[in-house]
Amino acid sequence: MRAVLVESHEIAPEVRHFVFETPDVERLQFKPGQFVSFQETLGGKKITRPYSIASLPDGNRFELCLNLVHEGIFSPHLFRMQPGDSVEMSAPLGFFVVRNPSKDALFIATGTGIAPFRAMAPDYLHHPEAKELTLLFGVRYERSFYYRDEFEALARRHANFRFWPTLSRPEPSWTARAGHVQTHLMEALGDRRDLDVYICGLKAMVDDVRGILKALGFDRKQIIFEKYD
């Protein structure tokens, strides 16, 4: 099927929010947290890249959050697209979805790894049996807290949701949490070992957090992850 660009706009330096629609289908079926794969022939080669959907199901529209990789091939192509341009895509796939909303959960994201959680957090909280949810989101600079206003609004609406942003390179004016997400993992867990933990971001962070959780006695079924490199 084809994905047609509706609009895109910058949400941080070299990071854009994209809105696509699929005119071939009336309703695009997917679960929050899943991804689509784009295919295009670039430089004489057919290239495929997966991208997490950063929105809840909404008719035939879906949204993405992408950073520009200068040495890459596909992201520069997408950043050059204009409204009305299209790209070939596959049907949504993936197992990085909310498994059990009746269990307390911790979401951990860095950078554009926040994309699937933009859909998964409200999806989790929508369930009537939803328990406690914490989103620990780490970036380098305050200007890179993608969708910060949305998550803060979600926290105001849901008493069982905590949004914890943290900066690895904070400015002097920043007075909240600082350091990498790993720094605040034990604070988020407390003495709990019965949480489900969902992790999305670069490989080094994901592997580090997984290692910590395993050392604490977490079962592998409690650790759901997606890597971005």
N, C-alpha and C positions, 0 to 999 in steps of 0.2 A: 504494500500500500504506500501511498505518498503522504508525507507530512508537509503541509504548507505553512510557511511562517506567517503568523498574524502580526506580531510585533515583537520587538526586543528593546531592552533599555539597560543601561549600566547601573549596577547596584553597588559597585565598589570598583576601584581601579582594576581594569582588565578582567572584570567579572560581569557577566551579563545574565539577565533573566529573559528567557525566551518563551513565547506563547505560540504553540502550533495547533493546527487542526487537521483532522484526517477526513477529507471530503468523500473518501470511498466508503466510509462507514457512518451510520447514523449515531451510534454510541460506541465509544472505545471502552472495551472492558479491561479493567486491570484492578489489582489490589494495591493500596497505598504501600509504597516501598519497592515496587517492582521497577524494571527498567525497560527501555526500548533500545533497539540497535539500529543505528543509521548506516546505510551503505551508499557509497558513491565512488565513481571512478575518478581518481585524482592522480595526476602525473602518470597516467597510463596504467595505473594499478587500481583494482577494486579493493576498497578499504572499508572495514566494518568497525564501528565503535559503539560500545554500550553507554547509555546515559540514564541515571536514575531519574524517575519522574518526580518532580517537586510540587505536585498538586494532587488534590483529591479528584476522583472521577467527576467529569463535568461534560456530559454529552460527548462530542467528538473532539474536545479540546484537551490539551495537556501542556504542562509547563516544565521547563528545565532551568537549571542554574549551572552555568559553565564558566570556567576560567580559560583565558587565552594562553595556550602553550605555544610560544613563539617558534620553538623548534619542531613543533608538531605539524601534522598535515590536516587533520580534520577540523580542529577547533578554529584555525584561521579561516577555513572555508565557511564554517557556520557564522563566524563573526562578520564575514563579508556579505552574508545573505541579506536581501531586502524583503520587505513584506510582499507576499505573492510568490516568492521563490519557494521551491520545494526540494525535498530530499526523500530518497527511498528509505523505508523503515520496516522493521519486522513487528509482529504483534508483541505486546508486553509480556515479559517473562520474569522469573526470579523468585527466590524463596526468602528474601530479606523483607519479611512482612511480620506484623504483630501475630505472635503465636497464641498467646493466652492473656486477654485483657483482664482476667480475674486474678492475675498475679501482679504484685508490685514490679515495677520495671525501672531500669536506668538506661537512658539513651546517651551515648557518647559520640560526639562528632567533632571533627576538625575541618576547617576550610569548607570547600564545596561538598564535603561529606555530609553537610547539613541538609542537602537536597531531599533525600528520602524522608527525613524526619519532619520536614515541613508538611508532609502528608500524613505520616504515621502518628505524630503527636495528636492532632485533632481526631484522627480515626480512633486511636486508643481511648481518648477521653470521651468520645461519643458513646461508647458502649456503656449500658446502664450498670454493668458489673465492674467497671473500671476501678482499679485500686490506685495506689500512689505512683506517680510518674515523676522522675527527675530527668531533665535534659541538661547535660554538661557539654558546653559548646566552647571550643577553644580556637582562637585565631591569633595572629601576631599583633594586629593593630585594631583599635576601636572602630575605625572606619570600615572594617571588614566583617562586622557582625551582621551578616546577611539575615534579613527578615526579623531583625531584633524587635521592632515594634509589634510584629505579629505575635511573637512568642511572649512578649510582656503582656499583651492584651489577653492572650490565652491563659496566662497565669492569673490575671485578675478575674477572669470568668470562672476558673476552676480551682477550688481550694486544694485539690489533690494533685496539682501540677506545680513543680518548682523549676524555674529556668535559671541556670547557673552559667553565665558567661565568664570566660577567663582569658586573659591576655598574656601571651608569652613575651611581648615586648611593649609593656605598658608605658604610657606617657606619665609624667609626674602628677597630672590631674586625675589619673585613674585611681580610685580608692576601693574598688571591689576586688574580686579574686584575680590573682596573677600567677603566671607559671603555666606549664603544660597541663593538659587534662589529667595526666597521671598523678600530678601533685595533689589533686583534689578527689581522687578516686576513693580513698579510705574514708574521707568525710562524707561522701555520697552514700557509701555502703553502710557506714556505722558498723554494728556488729551483725548485720544481716548477711546471710549466706543463701537465702531462699529467693533472691531476686532473679528475674531474667534480665540479662544485660545485652543491649544491642549496640554494636560499634560500627562506625563508618568513617573512613578517612584514609590517609596514606598508610602504606604497608607497615612502616616502622612503628607508628602509633598503635595500630591495630594489633600487631604482634606483641608489643610491649604490654598492652592492657590485657590481652589474652593470657600472657605468661603470669601476670600478677594474679589474675582471677583463678587460674589453675592452681597456683601455689597456695591460694587461700581455701582451696577445696571445692571450688565451683565445678559442677558437672559440665561436660562439653555441651549438653543439650540446653544449658542455661545461657550459653554464650553464642549469640547470633551476630555474624559480622559480614561486612562487605569492604573490600579493599579498593583503593582508587589509583593504584599505579602498578 
